[in-house]
């Protein structure tokens, strides 16, 4: 059976550490590098629900996109059961579950988050978006279509509970994508000749600015990134056929919409 270290090395071969942002926290963040692994749970985030699912499933390892510990977001100064993060870390450590997280390196990697997103949306001729942080992609639909039609198709393809968008009065054809919070690259998308940019976590003024010339779609952080989990499952199963690897059945988008039934 492979060790956690060997699985980390394989994942770094797909999404090299050098591609990660300098502020990011990637790789094995928790556990014993020499631990033998038989079962792996893959999830976008490592939550208490995901941790329990891994423990109940007898997993030695969780592979996730978002770091379980990221000092840019929530400084780790203590590990105590009476804090949410401390409780999560204690549960994982006491249960012998290691964690490997591939974040911005997986966003940027060929075949990673944003290539998966472009494929799900049916884009062809996909390439890096110039000035898109080495992360965003751009490509073309099979034919121009009304923006509202593309929004409906994107929502269905990504399993969105809801979508926010600004209509610049253009059909969707040349589309840029940035999974997660990539709204800062809207100007780059416009400058590259794109008529549409699909991303997440866009602020109000981002919509105001983009509406002058760019269709801007906020499809949600979870829906634009969660699809990479199936890719990770496939990669791990192919490289390590003796492992039992599966995607979390319990982790869902935490955001709910008032129109949902």
C-alpha positions in Angstrom: 0.0 0.0 0.0 1.2 3.5 -0.7 2.2 5.9 2.1 0.8 9.4 2.5 4.2 10.7 1.3 4.0 8.7 -1.9 0.4 9.9 -2.6 1.5 13.5 -2.0 4.4 13.1 -4.4 2.1 11.8 -7.1 -0.3 14.7 -6.6 2.5 17.1 -6.8 3.5 15.5 -10.1 0.0 16.5 -11.4 -0.2 19.9 -9.7 3.4 21.0 -8.8 3.9 22.9 -5.6 5.6 25.7 -7.6 2.3 26.6 -9.1 0.8 27.5 -5.8 0.5 31.2 -4.7 3.2 32.3 -2.3 0.6 32.8 0.5 -0.9 29.4 0.1 -0.6 26.3 2.3 -0.6 23.1 0.2 0.6 19.5 0.4 0.3 17.3 3.4 -0.9 19.5 6.2 -1.8 16.9 8.9 -0.7 13.4 9.9 2.1 11.0 9.5 3.9 11.0 6.1 4.9 7.3 6.5 1.3 6.1 7.2 0.2 3.3 5.0 -3.0 4.2 3.1 -5.8 1.9 2.1 -8.8 4.2 1.9 -9.0 7.8 0.7 -11.9 10.3 0.8 -11.9 13.2 -1.6 -13.7 16.4 -0.9 -13.6 20.1 -1.8 -13.4 21.1 1.9 -12.4 19.3 5.1 -15.3 20.0 7.5 -16.4 18.1 10.6 -19.0 16.3 8.5 -16.2 15.2 6.0 -14.0 14.2 8.9 -16.7 12.0 10.4 -17.4 10.5 7.0 -13.7 9.6 6.6 -13.5 8.1 10.1 -16.7 6.1 9.6 -15.4 4.9 6.3 -12.1 3.7 7.8 -10.0 6.2 5.7 -6.4 7.0 6.6 -6.3 10.0 4.2 -8.5 12.9 3.0 -7.5 14.6 -0.2 -9.1 18.1 -0.5 -8.8 21.2 -2.5 -9.2 23.9 0.2 -6.5 23.8 2.9 -7.7 22.5 6.3 -5.2 25.0 7.8 -4.5 28.3 5.9 -2.9 31.0 8.0 -4.1 33.7 5.5 -7.7 32.9 6.4 -7.6 31.7 10.0 -4.4 31.8 12.0 -3.7 28.6 13.8 -2.4 29.7 17.2 -4.1 27.0 19.3 -5.5 23.5 18.9 -8.3 23.2 21.4 -11.5 21.2 21.5 -13.5 24.3 22.4 -12.8 26.1 19.1 -14.3 25.0 15.7 -10.9 24.6 14.0 -9.3 23.0 17.0 -12.1 20.5 17.4 -11.7 19.5 13.7 -8.0 19.1 13.9 -8.2 17.1 17.1 -10.8 14.8 15.5 -8.5 14.1 12.6 -5.3 13.7 14.5 -6.9 11.5 17.2 -8.5 9.4 14.5 -5.3 8.9 12.6 -6.5 10.7 9.4 -3.9 12.5 7.4 -4.8 15.4 5.1 -3.4 16.5 1.7 -4.6 19.7 0.2 -4.0 20.8 -3.4 -5.2 24.4 -3.7 -4.0 27.2 -6.0 -1.5 24.7 -7.6 -4.5 22.6 -8.6 -6.3 25.8 -9.9 -3.4 26.5 -12.2 -2.4 22.9 -13.2 -3.2 21.6 -16.7 -6.2 19.4 -16.2 -7.0 20.9 -12.9 -9.9 23.0 -11.6 -10.2 25.4 -14.4 -9.7 23.0 -17.2 -12.4 20.8 -15.6 -14.6 23.9 -15.4 -14.1 24.7 -19.0 -14.8 21.2 -20.1 -18.0 21.1 -18.0 -19.2 24.2 -19.8 -18.5 22.7 -23.2 -15.7 25.1 -24.2 -13.2 24.2 -27.0 -9.9 25.8 -28.0 -9.2 26.3 -24.3 -6.1 28.2 -23.4 -4.7 30.3 -20.5 -6.3 33.7 -20.1 -3.5 36.3 -20.5 -3.0 38.2 -17.3 -5.3 35.7 -15.6 -2.9 34.9 -12.8 -1.9 31.7 -14.5 -5.2 30.3 -13.3 -8.0 31.4 -15.5 -8.8 29.8 -18.9 -10.7 31.0 -21.9 -12.3 29.1 -24.8 -15.2 29.1 -27.2 -18.7 27.6 -27.3 -19.8 25.7 -30.3 -21.8 28.7 -31.4 -22.9 32.0 -30.0 -26.0 31.8 -27.8 -28.1 34.2 -25.8 -26.6 34.9 -22.4 -29.7 33.7 -20.6 -29.5 30.4 -22.4 -25.8 30.0 -21.5 -26.6 30.8 -17.9 -29.3 28.1 -17.8 -26.9 25.6 -19.4 -24.1 26.5 -16.9 -26.4 26.2 -14.0 -27.4 22.7 -15.1 -23.9 21.6 -15.9 -22.5 22.8 -12.5 -25.5 21.9 -10.3 -25.9 25.5 -9.1 -28.6 26.4 -6.6 -28.7 29.8 -8.1 -26.6 32.1 -10.4 -26.1 35.9 -10.3 -25.1 37.6 -13.5 -24.8 41.0 -15.2 -25.9 41.2 -18.9 -23.7 43.4 -21.1 -26.1 42.9 -24.1 -23.9 40.4 -25.8 -24.3 36.8 -26.8 -22.1 34.3 -25.0 -19.4 32.8 -27.3 -15.9 33.6 -26.2 -15.9 32.6 -22.5 -13.3 33.0 -19.8 -13.6 30.9 -16.6 -12.0 31.2 -13.1 -13.2 28.7 -10.5 -13.7 30.2 -7.1 -13.0 33.8 -6.3 -11.4 35.2 -9.5 -13.5 38.3 -10.0 -10.3 40.4 -10.1 -9.6 39.0 -13.6 -12.7 40.4 -15.2 -10.7 43.2 -16.9 -8.2 40.6 -18.2 -11.1 38.6 -19.7 -12.5 41.8 -21.4 -9.0 42.7 -22.7 -8.5 39.2 -24.2 -11.6 39.7 -26.3 -14.0 37.6 -24.2 -17.7 38.5 -24.1 -18.4 36.4 -21.0 -16.6 35.6 -17.7 -17.8 32.9 -15.4 -16.4 32.9 -11.9 -17.6 33.2 -8.2 -17.7 35.5 -5.2 -18.2 38.7 -7.3 -18.8 41.8 -5.3 -21.5 44.3 -6.2 -19.1 46.8 -7.7 -17.5 44.1 -9.8 -20.9 43.6 -11.5 -21.2 47.4 -12.0 -17.8 47.7 -13.6 -18.1 44.6 -15.8 -21.6 45.5 -17.1 -20.0 48.1 -19.3 -18.7 45.5 -21.7 -18.6 42.0 -20.3 -21.2 39.5 -19.4 -20.3 38.5 -15.8 -21.6 35.3 -14.2 -21.2 34.4 -10.5 -21.9 30.7 -10.4 -20.8 30.1 -6.8 -17.6 29.0 -5.2 -18.6 25.4 -4.5 -20.1 24.6 -7.9 -17.2 26.1 -9.9 -14.6 24.0 -8.0 -16.2 20.9 -6.7 -16.1 19.2 -10.1 -12.3 18.7 -9.7 -13.0 16.2 -7.0 -14.1 13.5 -9.5 -10.8 14.2 -11.4 -8.8 13.6 -8.3 -10.7 10.4 -7.6 -10.0 9.2 -11.2 -6.3 10.1 -11.0 -5.8 8.3 -7.7 -7.7 5.2 -8.7 -5.6 4.9 -11.9 -2.2 5.4 -10.2 -3.0 3.3 -7.1 -5.4 0.6 -8.2 -5.2 -1.1 -4.8 -6.6 2.0 -3.0 -10.3 2.4 -2.3 -11.0 6.0 -3.3 -14.3 7.9 -3.4 -15.8 11.3 -3.4 -17.6 12.6 -0.3 -21.3 11.7 -0.4 -22.1 14.2 2.3 -20.3 17.4 1.5 -22.6 20.0 -0.1 -22.6 23.7 -0.9 -23.2 25.5 2.4 -25.0 28.3 0.5 -28.8 28.0 0.1 -31.1 30.1 -2.0 -34.5 31.4 -1.0 -36.2 29.9 -4.1 -35.0 26.4 -3.5 -37.6 23.9 -2.5 
